[in-house]
Amino acid sequence: MKNYLPTLLFMAFFCLSISGYSQSADMERPGVESIDELSIYPNPVSTGKIYIITKQNLTKEVEIFDVLGKKIFSTSLFGKELNISELTSGVYILKIKENNISATRKLVVK
């Protein structure tokens, strides 16, 4: 009978060492600027409104793309609340630009 214990231990260690990806700015690439304290909620959204908050809270240019990369929405956001009631259920990509720094995030609409 073979000893599978070393293989199982290696697999368990490997699985535990992999960290997941979240929509926070914690995992930004070194040397690339990010929008300070960017928060987008609720996500997934079912109310037709999302809130985009940053530390500086400056005017933001917001673009929304479908999963094929087609731009379907573009606006300047002066406050925090963005009306997305025209979007159908699905997965979208948000591109937010504030103070010449841009960030992209996934948005799920239910």
Rosetta blueprint (number, residue, H / E / L):
1 M L
2 K L
3 N L
4 Y L
5 L H
6 P H
7 T H
8 L H
9 L H
10 F H
11 M H
12 A H
13 F H
14 F H
15 C H
16 L H
17 S H
18 I L
19 S L
20 G L
21 Y L
22 S L
23 Q L
24 S L
25 A H
26 D H
27 M H
28 E L
29 R L
30 P L
31 G L
32 V L
33 E L
34 S L
35 I L
36 D L
37 E L
38 L L
39 S E
40 I E
41 Y E
42 P L
43 N L
44 P L
45 V E
46 S L
47 T L
48 G L
49 K E
50 I E
51 Y E
52 I E
53 I E
54 T L
55 K L
56 Q L
57 N L
58 L L
59 T L
60 K E
61 E E
62 V E
63 E E
64 I E
65 F E
66 D L
67 V L
68 L L
69 G L
70 K L
71 K E
72 I E
73 F E
74 S E
75 T E
76 S E
77 L E
78 F L
79 G L
80 K L
81 E E
82 L E
83 N E
84 I L
85 S L
86 E L
87 L L
88 T L
89 S L
90 G E
91 V E
92 Y E
93 I E
94 L E
95 K E
96 I E
97 K E
98 E E
99 N L
100 N L
101 I E
102 S E
103 A E
104 T E
105 R E
106 K E
107 L E
108 V E
109 V E
110 K L
